[in-house]
Amino acid sequence: MVQLAEISWAEARRLFSEQDVALVPVGSTEQHGPHNPLGTDHLLAAALAKVLGERTGVPVTPVVPVGISRHHRQFPGTLWVSPSTFREYMLEVALSLAEHGVTKIVFMNGHGGNSAALMEVCMELRIDYDIFACMVTSYPPGKLSGHAGAGETSQNLYYHPELVDMDKAVDTVQKEKLGSLTLTSMSKIGPASFPWDTIDLTDTGVLGGPGDKVVSTSASVEMGRDLMEPYTEELVVFIEELKKAEYSELLSKPHKMGE
């Protein structure tokens, strides 16, 4: 396993001469209920990236700890940058890796609010710079029970239990109204989409859909292990396949008019 921040430039030169894949963990610093650390998203992304680096030999960059989290701003300690700043920063991190010969980049994303911007960066890298970039999440898709719920809390207990205070864990019923208007999802009032804030749905920071009861108190190390071990194996297989993939086969195809 190679943590890029822990080696010299001479070691990095040797590494990049042998390896064209890099793993870039990215997350956020934002509220995760009264029981989880503010760094949950970037800590989990870094923890999983470390395991994947150890398993696959792919170099791992330092984690990007602040992302697109303005919707959590009413909760103390939350930090954020604008989507445009985030996109430009991630693009330039990727281009600096490309300067050293990396042609395949995997963003290990721990925060859902970053996803759309990261996919825009991946598209720009592939189309404009001939760099294959993709995004995976630090959590198994579809398996978590809300923001700061049992699933995410269990991940924290699995990787760094010393940072979780289960005595403060709460089960939270989500709000169903924005004033007199009915919330039909996290981002909708009736049929209309709107720019929601976390506090519109919850006073604790434990977050789900309108009317949902999001449970945190059932979190456990065992649940975290059951979530992460099979997902880790899936990601190891993917990264090994990406290492073997021909770079030329991953590039954006030419315009049809050129045929």
C-alpha angles and dihedrals in degrees: 000000000000123000102195093214091059100055134071126250089254091056090045090053090055092045095051091048087061102034132051097179126082132182118219115192115205133172141136144267104232142124118292101179127285093295107047128070120259088239094059096121098047094037091054092045091051093046094052092042089054091053092047091049090052092048099044106025091236114147116250122211124214112281120261100230104189125059143152102318107133090126088069094050097114089068114081117250096028113134127192147169129206120268091247093052091046093049093049093046094050091046092054093046088054093047091052089055089049089055087066095048103271109144100167120056128183116197108207100206121196099177127065092208089067096053102090093046093047092052089052088053091049090052093049092048092051098044102036105027106028091239119136108223128171139171131232125177127238089230130058106262114252094007103094122092102223133303110315089358128133095290098052092039089051090053088055091048090051097050104029114002092171089073096056124084105199090180086072097045114123138192108225132198108213123235117258101197138058098203104307094338123099119239111221095181138352090280104028139079104195104313094337125097117221137180100260129196122213091243089061087071107027141022094201101050092243100125141197139127125316112290093006121135105225110201122209101159095076093062117126143168088248092056089050091051092048090051099045108035097064091039091051090053090051091052093047090055091049095050092048089052091048091051090056096042117109109250092219091058092058098054125106111271122245122260115277090238088069093065 
